């Protein structure tokens, strides 16, 4: 049976109309991200570092005494990892938010809070001196969880394997690290127990819109060390770290009971 040009045009128009209606319906019914979180879509991303990248880092930092025990090779190989979709906090958990948790649950406040209260001018700084158990307790209270190492890294670097959240070249003007200008250090280096306000480095933004994944503070993940189960993987750099730690592939294992002036956390939530 032959189809006339007029009939063909009608079929084509109807198909386009249905497609447009479906797209509009899907868009209008898409679940909005939870407050303060962004969606990291499902799919593959490039995780880790290549041998060439590790060789370059070793050439720059390997001879320094501070990095004689740095686990360079633990970042290899660079490989594809497939993850389900999830939501992640845009910023690290702040003192203000953690205080709500402390008040409602009776959980112990961080040791750096004098009299159980954070410094008045540090409400929007990341909460510090929290161990993995503290971070997990907060996450549970907030109906969230800690990110796995893989989730954290994908949220930081996107899918293309970039070295830093913004690209492959370090820029000291983008992230709050020890390489940075003092404009990112709220009180100067002498104020070692507060960190910097979240989002103070406007260039430290990942492809998904997540802030402070290269600098400000290191962060807990849910991932335990493959050999020492009393240790967990932390990611990211703090304001006292050089940019070797600011690379998205950076990983170190620390005792799960440890509390530090440079370690904080953020949470994730499964996307149904």
N, C-alpha and C positions, 0 to 999 in steps of 0.2 A: 504494500500500500504506500503510495506516495504522500509525502507531507508537504503542503504548500509552504511558501516562504512566510506567509502570514501566520500559519499554525506553528511553525518553528519558532518564530519570534515570540508568540504567546507562551510557548513552553519554556523558552529561555527566560522570559520576563518573570514567569511564575516561579521558576527555580531560584532566580535571584531574590525575589521577594521573600520566599520561604527561608533562604539562607540569611537574609538580613534580619528577619523576624527571630530566627533561632539565636543569632549573635546578640541581638538586643535583649532577648529574654535571658540568655546566659549571663550577660553583663549585669543586668538588673538584679539577678538572683545570686550573684557571686557573694560569698561570705566575706564581710569586711574583716580586716586584720584586727586582732584584739588591741586594745588601747596600749600605745607605747611599744608595739611590736610591728615587724614587717614580715612578709611572706618570703621564704626561700623556696623556689619551685622545685619540684621533683626532677630527677635526672642525673646525668653524669657530670663530674667535674674533674679537673686535674689536681691531684693532691701530691704533696711531697716535693722533692728536689731531684734534679738530674745530677749525674756525676760531675758534669761541667760546672753547674751552679755551686755544688759543694766545694769543688777545687778552687773556685774564685773566692768563696767565703773563707776557706782555709788560708789562702794566700794573704788575705787582708787581716784576718783575726787569729789565725792558728799560732802565730809566734808570740802572742801576748799571754802573759802569765795568768791573767784573769780567765782565759778560755782554754787552758791546758786540759781541762776535763770536759769540755763542751762536747755533747754527743752529735757531732757533725753527721756521721753516717746513718744515724737513726732516722733521718729525713728521707732517705732513699728507699726505693726508687720513686721516680715520678710516675704515678699510675692513675688510671681512671677508676673512680669510685662512684657508684650509683646510690643515691639516697632518696628516701621518700620526702615529700614536701613537709616543711615545718615552719613555725613562726619563731622569731628570735627578737629579744629585747633590742631596741634601737640603741640604748645606752646601758652602761654598767649600772648595777643596782646602787642607788645612792643612799647616803646616810638617812635622808628624809624617809625614804621608803622602808629601809631596814628598821627604823625606829617604830614605824607602825606595826611591824611584825613583832618587835620586842614587847611593845605595849600590850598587844592582843594575846600573846602566847606566854609571856613571862620568860622567854628565852634570854640568856645572858647577853648583855650588851658587849661590844668589842672593848678590849682592855684599854684602848686609846681614848675612850670616851670618859672624860672626867665626871665622876658622880653619876654615871649612867646616861650622860647626854653628850651628843657630839658638839664640837665648837660651833657657835652661833653662825659663823660665816661659812660653814662647810656643809650646809644642807644638801647641796647639789654635787658634792664630791662623792666619788665611789666609796662604798663602805670597805674598810680595810681591817686587818687583823681578824679575819674570819677563816676558819679551816674548812675542809671539804664538808664535814658534817653540818657546820653552821649554814653553809651555802645550800646544802640539800634540804635542810629544815625550812629555810626561807622559801625555796622553790616549791616545796610541798604545800606550805601555807598559801602561796600565791597560785596554787593549782597549775604549777609548771614543773619543770625539771631542769637539771644541768644539761648543757649540750654535750654530745660526744665530741671527741677530738675531730672526727670527720665533719660533723655539722658545723662546728666552730670555724674550721678552716674554709669550708665552702662559703659560709656567710661572709668571711673576710676577703676572699680572693675571687669569688665568682667562678665561672666555668672554664675560663681560658688559661688557667695556670699562671697568672701574673704573680709576681714576687710580692708586691705590696698591694694594699687595697686599691690604690690609685693607678698602679702600673708597675713597670719593671725597674725603674730607677728611683733610688731613695732621694727624697727631698726633705731636708731638715725643717723647711717651713711648713710642712703639712702635718706632722705628728709630734705629740709631746713626748720626746725621748731626750736622752742626755745630749744628743747631737743638736737639739733644737735651740732656737733663740729663747731668751729669758721671757719673751712675751707670753710663752705658754706656761711658765712656771708661776703659779698664782702668788706664792709667798717666798719664792727663792728656794735654793737647795737646802737651806737650813731647816725648813719646815718639812721634815721627812715623814711625818705621820698623817698627812692629810690628802696627798695626791692633788690633782687639779680638778676643777669643775668639769663634769662630763660635757662633751661637745665643744670644749674650749679651742680645739684645733680643727677649724672648719674644713681643712683639706683631708683629714683622716676619715674618709667615708668610703665604704665598700660599694661594689656595684649594686648591691641590694639596698643601699641607704643606711647601713649600720655604721655607727660612729665609734671611734676610739679603739679600733681593733689592731692598730699598729703601735699605739702608744697609750699613755696615761697610767694604766696598771696592767700587770699580768692577770690572767683569769683562769679560774678552775674549770676543768672539764669533768665529765662523768667517767672518762676512760682511765682505767687503772693500768699501771705499768705491766707489761707482759710477763715480766720475771718477778718483780717485787710487788706483791699485791697490797702492801701497806703504803704504796706510793701511787700518786695519780699524775696524769699529764696536765701541765699548765701551758697556756698558749699566750702569745702576744708579748709586748714589751711594756715596761713602766717608764716613768719620767727619769729614772736614774740608769736606764739601760741604753747601750749603744744600739745602732740600727740592725745589728746582726739578729737581735731578738724581735725586731719589728717586722721581719719577713713572715708571711702567713704560714710558711712551712715550719717555722721555729717550734720546737717541742722540747720540753724538759720534764723530768719526773721529780716530784718533791713529796715528802711525807704527808699523808692525808691529814695528820693531826697538826701539821705546821700552820702557824699564823704569821703573817708578814705585813710590813708596812707598804709593800709593793704588789700585793696580790688581792684581787677582788673577784667578781664574777658577774655574769649575766645569765638569764634563763631562756629556755626555749619551750615550745608547746607543739604537740603534734597537730598537723593540719589534717582534718578529717576529709 
